[in-house]
Amino acid sequence: MKRSDRELLTTQCYVRDHASNERDGILRGIRDLRARQSVLVDFAPVPGSRIGELAARFDIVLGVTPPE
């Protein structure tokens, strides 16, 4: 997809073990177990947060095909 003269990239991650994951149609549509695991991310509390914020790391690698 393009926007003006730029290519757009859209990605999504999911909170690992979140109760609503099993109701998510996009996540359920990922049949390959390895591919599904690659979008599940561990979130952890932010140290010192007063409002319960969470943080996670979700690396995006372009141009590489994962080994099978």
Residue pairs with C-beta under 8 A, 6 or more apart in sequence:
1 7
1 8
1 10
2 8
9 62
11 58
11 60
12 26
12 39
13 39
13 40
13 41
13 56
13 58
14 21
14 24
14 27
14 39
14 40
14 41
15 21
15 40
15 41
15 43
15 56
16 40
16 41
16 42
16 43
17 40
21 27
21 40
22 28
27 36
27 39
30 36
30 39
34 66
34 68
38 66
41 56
41 57
41 58
42 56
43 54
43 55
43 56
44 54
44 55
44 56
45 52
45 53
45 54
45 55
46 53
46 54
46 55
